[in-house]
Amino acid sequence: MSTMNISLPDSLKHFVDRQVADRGYGTSSEYVRELIRYDQDRQMLRGLLLEGASSAPGTPVDDDYFTALRKRAHGR
């Protein structure tokens, strides 16, 4: 695992320390790693949403659609 040192103003350092204590992290590094993972997830989700928004419109879904889907799922 690589090491990265960051500089924070005192107010942010105190905030991180409070989050570590209040939310049960073992270290500030664990907290920062989780923030980075959440940001990665958020960016991936945003990309998927943008991809979906720019795709062609789908077929409307109604009761008949779900009835046919259930029949297919049950092998009828």
Secondary structure in CASP SS format (residue, H / E / C, confidence):
PFRMAT SS
TARGET T0000
AUTHOR 0000-0000-0000
METHOD secondary structure of the structure
MODEL  1
M C 1.00
S C 1.00
T C 1.00
M C 1.00
N C 1.00
I C 1.00
S C 1.00
L C 1.00
P C 1.00
D H 1.00
S H 1.00
L H 1.00
K H 1.00
H H 1.00
F H 1.00
V H 1.00
D H 1.00
R H 1.00
Q H 1.00
V H 1.00
A H 1.00
D H 1.00
R H 1.00
G C 1.00
Y C 1.00
G C 1.00
T C 1.00
S H 1.00
S H 1.00
E H 1.00
Y H 1.00
V H 1.00
R H 1.00
E H 1.00
L H 1.00
I H 1.00
R H 1.00
Y H 1.00
D H 1.00
Q H 1.00
D H 1.00
R H 1.00
Q H 1.00
M H 1.00
L H 1.00
R H 1.00
G H 1.00
L H 1.00
L H 1.00
L H 1.00
E H 1.00
G H 1.00
A H 1.00
S H 1.00
S C 1.00
A C 1.00
P C 1.00
G C 1.00
T C 1.00
P C 1.00
V C 1.00
D C 1.00
D H 1.00
D H 1.00
Y H 1.00
F H 1.00
T H 1.00
A H 1.00
L H 1.00
R H 1.00
K H 1.00
R H 1.00
A H 1.00
H C 1.00
G C 1.00
R C 1.00
END
